[in-house]
Amino acid sequence: MRTTRHLVALLLAAALTPSSVFAAGAPCYRGVNLSGGEYGERGGTYGTNYIYPSEETIGYFAKKGMTIIRLPFRWERLQPALGGRLDDDEIKRIKDTAALIRKHGMAVLLDPHNFGYYDKVQIGTAPATDAAFADFWARLAVEFANENGVLFGLMNEPHDIKATDWLDAANAAIRGIRAVGARNLILVPGTAWSGAHSWEKDVIGGANGTVMLGVRDPLDFYAYEVHQYLDVDSSGTHPTCEGADAAVEAIAGVTAWLKQNHKRGFLGEFGASADKDCMGGLREIYATMSGNSDVWLGWSYWAAGEWWPANEPFNVQPRQGPERPQMRLLAESAKADAGACTAVKPAEN
């Protein structure tokens, strides 16, 4: 696989002093997405239509050296009516799962996996207004406010929404979170599926790399979440990796952007099959993030989960039989990346 020498040169030339809140020397968070809580329609039955990970699964990934679990769920299921209270049963399931993850020494990244919509209504459009989105996050933030090891991911892969409109929604949610006193680390995606490959391209209503510099957090305790797959169209829907070189360049490009703008990043989704080109691409992406931990907080692989089929090429859920090559690579990278970060900004005296 060819290297991206011009981007590497930029990275080496752009050394910046990291925020004192974060540890330097290695990416803090190395983990997986434990998928299942986002499955089905809003009224699905727990255990039949959707599921959260068991302690056995959580413990497996902890033993493999993972330090974070990205935990997807459905916004509509957690908050059945916009502006209304959170569902008691669903918030208990999420809190119980988060407690299990914390029990095994890992952080948890809360992930409303809605792609920028509520019941097929785009955020920013009535009734899913920016104010409704902020209300949701204020209510959820209260439940986890200042709990060590709990991170807030604003939204999974917003798409078909102008970058400027998404920025307004993201800033409203951040204001809601901070208004209730929560100092947790916030991960902010861009529009256009938050793709690393398109981060500096004007896909819809402006480039993320320009517009999302308008994020405003009174605590300045946030990072940008990007996603990147290695297949031909960066969609994560193909088992082969014709796009591996482009994916490596995309991560290097975002790295340079983070350094240039004194920002921090997190790779929330990436994944590939055990194909030779895929594995080579994954190694180069890991190497880029590990070598630039002043701006990369970490990564979470897609995916694992109780109900993932054994024949899914990206799956690293433990099954009977040999361990997936991708999981061995994840574990090796976790050992190399021994770092630690705080998920809650210390209160000022």
Secondary structure, DSSP 8 states (H G I E B T S, - for coil): ----HHHHHHHHHT-----TTB--SS-SEEEEEE--TT-S-TT--BTTTB----HHHHHHHHHTT--EEEEEE-HHHHSSSTTS---HHHHHHHHHHHHHHHHTT-EEEEEE-STTEETTEETTBTTB-HHHHHHHHHHHHHHHTT-TTEEEE--S---SS-HHHHHHHHHHHHHHHHHTT--B-EEEE-SGGGBGGGTTS-SSSS-HHHHGGG---TT--EEEEEE---STTSSS--SS-TTHHHHHHHHHHHHHHHHHTT--EEEEE----S-HHHHHHHHHHHHHHHTTTTTEEEEEEEEE-TT--TT-TT-----SSS--HHHHHHHHHHHH----B-SB-----
